Amino acid sequence: MAPMRELTVGQVAVRSGVAVSALHFYEARGLIRSHRTSGNQRRYGRDVLRRVAIIRVAQEVGISLAGIAQAFQSLPEERTPTREDWNVLSTAWRNELDQKIAQLKKLRDGLTDCIGCGCMSIDKCPLRNKEDRLAREGTGARRLAVR
């Protein structure tokens, strides 16, 4: 069996549509791995292409890099993530995405009337914070926070 051909950072950038600097950043964050040749050049296994694709999709829907890194801990090293791996990752992210969707809907629906700050200065505010009672719950915009 022939050994798997490795990719240079430039090849990964072209194939994945991600800038070389982003690949270096992902590597520094532990999201992807490379090894160095005797000439100190980075080389990546072909599995990195799928991992970068997962990173891009996850970021597009609002998953943080820390969340992606945590999810990647469940993947075996140096193996291309499979459909089953993707199912596990996306299922784990589903709850987080549902919460974000609920927060965005609440924000959208209240955006024209109030920013949720709980201020006491706007007489017409439907979410007016009489006697600053929201201060007991903490700082920042409290009314539009999904609980």
GROMACS elastic network, one bead per residue, 0.5 to 0.9 nm:
[ bonds ]
;  ai    aj funct       b0    kb
    2     5     6  0.85821   500
    3     6     6  0.89373   500
    4    45     6  0.75436   500
    4    46     6  0.76916   500
    5    45     6  0.74141   500
    5    46     6  0.74801   500
    6    43     6  0.59620   500
    6    44     6  0.54697   500
    6    45     6  0.50112   500
    6    46     6  0.62715   500
    7    10     6  0.79634   500
    7    11     6  0.58083   500
    7    12     6  0.62772   500
    7    42     6  0.84607   500
    7    43     6  0.54997   500
    7    44     6  0.50508   500
    7    45     6  0.63379   500
    7    46     6  0.66897   500
    8    11     6  0.51338   500
    8    12     6  0.63085   500
    8    13     6  0.85903   500
    8    41     6  0.78365   500
    8    42     6  0.62212   500
    8    43     6  0.50087   500
    8    44     6  0.63320   500
    9    12     6  0.51212   500
    9    13     6  0.61204   500
    9    14     6  0.87156   500
    9    20     6  0.64723   500
    9    23     6  0.75520   500
    9    24     6  0.85542   500
    9    34     6  0.89804   500
    9    41     6  0.85854   500
    9    42     6  0.63500   500
    9    43     6  0.66642   500
    9    44     6  0.71617   500
   10    14     6  0.62441   500
   10    15     6  0.86011   500
   10    19     6  0.85851   500
   10    20     6  0.65588   500
   11    14     6  0.51855   500
   11    15     6  0.60490   500
   11    16     6  0.83796   500
   12    15     6  0.51556   500
   12    16     6  0.57888   500
   12    17     6  0.80397   500
   12    18     6  0.78589   500
   12    19     6  0.89977   500
   12    20     6  0.80998   500
   12    23     6  0.82750   500
   12    44     6  0.77876   500
   12    46     6  0.85018   500
   12    48     6  0.78554   500
   12    49     6  0.67427   500
   12    52     6  0.89820   500
   13    16     6  0.53358   500
   13    17     6  0.55781   500
   13    19     6  0.55228   500
   13    20     6  0.55780   500
   13    22     6  0.87434   500
   13    23     6  0.73398   500
   14    17     6  0.53415   500
   14    18     6  0.70746   500
   14    19     6  0.80454   500
   14    20     6  0.88475   500
   15    18     6  0.81055   500
   15    49     6  0.74486   500
   16    19     6  0.86048   500
   16    49     6  0.62094   500
   16    50     6  0.86294   500
   16    52     6  0.68404   500
   16    53     6  0.69042   500
   18    21     6  0.82916   500
   18    22     6  0.63838   500
   18    23     6  0.69068   500
   18    52     6  0.81438   500
   18    56     6  0.86987   500
   19    22     6  0.51684   500
   19    23     6  0.64877   500
   19    24     6  0.88176   500
   20    23     6  0.50511   500
   20    24     6  0.63036   500
   20    25     6  0.86118   500
   21    24     6  0.50725   500
   21    25     6  0.61678   500
   21    26     6  0.86568   500
   22    26     6  0.60736   500
   22    27     6  0.84734   500
   23    26     6  0.50315   500
   23    27     6  0.61139   500
   23    28     6  0.85560   500
   23    32     6  0.79235   500
   23    52     6  0.82944   500
   24    27     6  0.50505   500
   24    28     6  0.61378   500
   24    29     6  0.86541   500
   24    32     6  0.88904   500
   25    28     6  0.50251   500
   25    29     6  0.62519   500
   25    30     6  0.86995   500
   25    31     6  0.87705   500
   26    29     6  0.50867   500
   26    30     6  0.63135   500
   26    31     6  0.51987   500
   26    32     6  0.60258   500
   26    33     6  0.86338   500
   26    52     6  0.85999   500
   26    55     6  0.89367   500
   26    65     6  0.86269   500
   27    30     6  0.50115   500
   27    31     6  0.55960   500
   27    33     6  0.57968   500
   27    34     6  0.76596   500
   28    31     6  0.76507   500
   28    32     6  0.82518   500
   28    33     6  0.88287   500
   29    32     6  0.79641   500
   29    65     6  0.81983   500
   29    66     6  0.85381   500
   29    69     6  0.77639   500
   30    33     6  0.69098   500
   30    69     6  0.69905   500
   31    51     6  0.79116   500
   31    52     6  0.84058   500
   31    55     6  0.82217   500
   31    65     6  0.83037   500
   31    68     6  0.76507   500
   31    69     6  0.56812   500
   31    72     6  0.71500   500
   32    44     6  0.86603   500
   32    48     6  0.64178   500
   32    51     6  0.70998   500
   32    52     6  0.76770   500
   33    43     6  0.88021   500
   33    44     6  0.68431   500
   33    45     6  0.82729   500
   33    48     6  0.75674   500
   33    77     6  0.89081   500
   33    78     6  0.84900   500
   34    42     6  0.59165   500
   34    43     6  0.53571   500
   34    45     6  0.72686   500
   34    48     6  0.87349   500
   35    40     6  0.87125   500
   35    41     6  0.80266   500
   35    42     6  0.56475   500
   35    43     6  0.54870   500
   35    44     6  0.68049   500
   35    45     6  0.89993   500
   36    39     6  0.74836   500
   36    40     6  0.50225   500
   36    41     6  0.51735   500
   36    43     6  0.61231   500
   37    41     6  0.52432   500
   37    42     6  0.65434   500
   37    43     6  0.70114   500
   38    41     6  0.74874   500
   44    47     6  0.79930   500
   44    48     6  0.65348   500
   44    49     6  0.89653   500
   45    48     6  0.58992   500
   45    49     6  0.83066   500
   45    78     6  0.70317   500
   45    79     6  0.86935   500
   46    49     6  0.59025   500
   46    50     6  0.79729   500
   46    78     6  0.86699   500
   46    79     6  0.87225   500
   46    80     6  0.75225   500
   47    50     6  0.56493   500
   47    51     6  0.65977   500
   47    52     6  0.88839   500
   47    78     6  0.64373   500
   47    79     6  0.58189   500
   47    81     6  0.72258   500
   48    52     6  0.60299   500
   48    53     6  0.85048   500
   48    78     6  0.81775   500
   48    79     6  0.87360   500
   48    80     6  0.73186   500
   49    52     6  0.52270   500
   49    53     6  0.62490   500
   49    54     6  0.87532   500
   49    80     6  0.82852   500
   50    54     6  0.62291   500
   50    55     6  0.86293   500
   50    80     6  0.63878   500
   50    81     6  0.65543   500
   50    82     6  0.88291   500
   51    54     6  0.50844   500
   51    55     6  0.62085   500
   51    56     6  0.86965   500
   51    72     6  0.86742   500
   51    80     6  0.75234   500
   51    81     6  0.70077   500
   52    56     6  0.61916   500
   52    57     6  0.86628   500
   53    56     6  0.51654   500
   53    57     6  0.62428   500
   53    58     6  0.85469   500
   54    57     6  0.51838   500
   54    58     6  0.59699   500
   54    59     6  0.84365   500
   54    68     6  0.86377   500
   54    86     6  0.80605   500
   55    58     6  0.51792   500
   55    59     6  0.60380   500
   55    60     6  0.84983   500
   55    63     6  0.88028   500
   55    65     6  0.78880   500
   55    68     6  0.68046   500
   56    59     6  0.51716   500
   56    60     6  0.60732   500
   56    61     6  0.88522   500
   57    60     6  0.50398   500
   57    61     6  0.65662   500
   57    62     6  0.88391   500
   57    63     6  0.87773   500
   58    61     6  0.54302   500
   58    62     6  0.64230   500
   58    63     6  0.52232   500
   58    64     6  0.78005   500
   58    65     6  0.85508   500
   58    68     6  0.71866   500
   58    90     6  0.85615   500
   58    93     6  0.87219   500
   59    63     6  0.50617   500
   59    64     6  0.64134   500
   59    65     6  0.73258   500
   59    68     6  0.83382   500
   60    63     6  0.74746   500
   61    97     6  0.77233   500
   62    97     6  0.77140   500
   62   100     6  0.84998   500
   63    66     6  0.82060   500
   63    67     6  0.61293   500
   63    68     6  0.67088   500
   63    93     6  0.76666   500
   63    96     6  0.82305   500
   63    97     6  0.79692   500
   64    67     6  0.50262   500
   64    68     6  0.62595   500
   64    69     6  0.85999   500
   65    69     6  0.60318   500
   65    70     6  0.84952   500
   66    69     6  0.50543   500
   66    70     6  0.61551   500
   66    71     6  0.86153   500
   67    70     6  0.51068   500
   67    71     6  0.62031   500
   67    72     6  0.85959   500
   67    93     6  0.85698   500
   68    71     6  0.50764   500
   68    72     6  0.60760   500
   68    73     6  0.87989   500
   68    89     6  0.87638   500
   69    72     6  0.50423   500
   69    73     6  0.65429   500
   70    73     6  0.54212   500
   70    74     6  0.77174   500
   71    74     6  0.58569   500
   71    75     6  0.76313   500
   71    88     6  0.89498   500
   71    89     6  0.62797   500
   71    92     6  0.80883   500
   71    93     6  0.87971   500
   72    75     6  0.52425   500
   72    76     6  0.83879   500
   72    89     6  0.81287   500
   73    76     6  0.77722   500
   73    77     6  0.88266   500
   74    85     6  0.86035   500
   74    89     6  0.86121   500
   75    79     6  0.81946   500
   75    81     6  0.70607   500
   75    85     6  0.71028   500
   76    79     6  0.61755   500
   76    80     6  0.85568   500
   76    81     6  0.80400   500
   77    80     6  0.84591   500
   79    82     6  0.85954   500
   81    84     6  0.79685   500
   81    85     6  0.56362   500
   81    86     6  0.69291   500
   82    86     6  0.62983   500
   82    87     6  0.86109   500
   83    86     6  0.50448   500
   83    87     6  0.61975   500
   83    88     6  0.87696   500
   84    88     6  0.63498   500
   84    89     6  0.87349   500
   85    88     6  0.51859   500
   85    89     6  0.62971   500
   85    90     6  0.86388   500
   86    89     6  0.50719   500
   86    90     6  0.59392   500
   86    91     6  0.83230   500
   87    90     6  0.52701   500
   87    91     6  0.59390   500
   87    92     6  0.85109   500
   88    91     6  0.52982   500
   88    92     6  0.62784   500
   88    93     6  0.88227   500
   89    92     6  0.52303   500
   89    93     6  0.63930   500
   89    94     6  0.87888   500
   90    93     6  0.50512   500
   90    94     6  0.61002   500
   91    94     6  0.51221   500
   91    95     6  0.77513   500
   92    95     6  0.68087   500
   92    96     6  0.79173   500
   93    96     6  0.53430   500
   93    97     6  0.61995   500
   93    98     6  0.86914   500
   94    97     6  0.51108   500
   94    98     6  0.61206   500
   94    99     6  0.87153   500
   95    98     6  0.50479   500
   95    99     6  0.63162   500
   95   100     6  0.87136   500
   96    99     6  0.52299   500
   96   100     6  0.63591   500
   96   101     6  0.87306   500
   97   100     6  0.50046   500
   97   101     6  0.60926   500
   97   102     6  0.85974   500
   98   101     6  0.50553   500
   98   102     6  0.62178   500
   98   103     6  0.86443   500
   99   102     6  0.51248   500
   99   103     6  0.62089   500
   99   104     6  0.86493   500
   99   146     6  0.76250   500
  100   103     6  0.50223   500
  100   104     6  0.61120   500
  100   105     6  0.85808   500
  100   146     6  0.87447   500
  101   104     6  0.51000   500
  101   105     6  0.61308   500
  101   106     6  0.85817   500
  102   105     6  0.51684   500
  102   106     6  0.61898   500
  102   107     6  0.85739   500
  102   146     6  0.71934   500
  103   106     6  0.51727   500
  103   107     6  0.61163   500
  103   108     6  0.85466   500
  103   144     6  0.74720   500
  103   145     6  0.68631   500
  103   146     6  0.56325   500
  104   108     6  0.59455   500
  104   109     6  0.84931   500
  105   108     6  0.50185   500
  105   109     6  0.60485   500
  105   110     6  0.85536   500
  106   109     6  0.52304   500
  106   110     6  0.62019   500
  106   111     6  0.82804   500
  106   144     6  0.64776   500
  106   145     6  0.83428   500
  106   146     6  0.78847   500
  107   110     6  0.52913   500
  107   111     6  0.55831   500
  107   114     6  0.89704   500
  107   115     6  0.77214   500
  107   116     6  0.84084   500
  107   144     6  0.62689   500
  107   145     6  0.85706   500
  108   111     6  0.51761   500
  108   112     6  0.79510   500
  109   112     6  0.74848   500
  109   113     6  0.85529   500
  110   113     6  0.55732   500
  110   114     6  0.57514   500
  110   115     6  0.70359   500
  110   116     6  0.79191   500
  110   144     6  0.78332   500
  111   114     6  0.55068   500
  111   115     6  0.58340   500
  111   116     6  0.84116   500
  112   115     6  0.79556   500
  113   124     6  0.88760   500
  113   125     6  0.68776   500
  113   126     6  0.74125   500
  113   127     6  0.87075   500
  114   117     6  0.76050   500
  114   118     6  0.87580   500
  114   125     6  0.65688   500
  114   126     6  0.75897   500
  114   127     6  0.71602   500
  114   144     6  0.89847   500
  115   118     6  0.82642   500
  115   141     6  0.74457   500
  115   143     6  0.81959   500
  115   144     6  0.74897   500
  116   119     6  0.80332   500
  116   127     6  0.71658   500
  116   128     6  0.88845   500
  116   140     6  0.87889   500
  116   141     6  0.51294   500
  116   142     6  0.60570   500
  116   144     6  0.50976   500
  116   145     6  0.80255   500
  117   127     6  0.87264   500
  117   128     6  0.88291   500
  117   129     6  0.85449   500
  117   140     6  0.65441   500
  117   142     6  0.62241   500
  117   143     6  0.66494   500
  117   144     6  0.81593   500
  118   125     6  0.89779   500
  118   127     6  0.66335   500
  118   128     6  0.58139   500
  118   130     6  0.84513   500
  118   132     6  0.74636   500
  118   133     6  0.87577   500
  118   134     6  0.67287   500
  118   135     6  0.86930   500
  118   140     6  0.84903   500
  118   141     6  0.64893   500
  118   142     6  0.65846   500
  118   143     6  0.64013   500
  119   122     6  0.69466   500
  119   125     6  0.85293   500
  119   127     6  0.84642   500
  119   128     6  0.62391   500
  119   129     6  0.57338   500
  119   130     6  0.83997   500
  119   132     6  0.75548   500
  119   141     6  0.89656   500
  120   123     6  0.75932   500
  120   125     6  0.85565   500
  120   128     6  0.58877   500
  120   129     6  0.54355   500
  120   130     6  0.62840   500
  120   131     6  0.75095   500
  120   132     6  0.69113   500
  121   125     6  0.85862   500
  121   128     6  0.81837   500
  121   129     6  0.89533   500
  122   125     6  0.54965   500
  122   128     6  0.72836   500
  123   126     6  0.85617   500
  123   128     6  0.75680   500
  124   127     6  0.88211   500
  124   128     6  0.79279   500
  125   128     6  0.51738   500
  125   129     6  0.88329   500
  127   143     6  0.72061   500
  128   132     6  0.88638   500
  129   132     6  0.52559   500
  129   133     6  0.63165   500
  129   134     6  0.65642   500
  130   133     6  0.64600   500
  130   134     6  0.85981   500
  131   134     6  0.85200   500
  132   135     6  0.57754   500
  132   136     6  0.82290   500
  133   136     6  0.60718   500
  133   137     6  0.79386   500
  134   137     6  0.53415   500
  134   138     6  0.70269   500
  134   139     6  0.82760   500
  134   142     6  0.69279   500
  134   143     6  0.83844   500
  135   138     6  0.54266   500
  135   139     6  0.64310   500
  135   140     6  0.87478   500
  135   142     6  0.88131   500
  136   139     6  0.84375   500
  137   142     6  0.76768   500
  138   141     6  0.89289   500
  138   142     6  0.76833   500
  139   142     6  0.74739   500
  141   144     6  0.67874   500
  141   145     6  0.71670   500
  142   145     6  0.54741   500
  142   146     6  0.88957   500
  143   146     6  0.84148   500
  144   147     6  0.89887   500
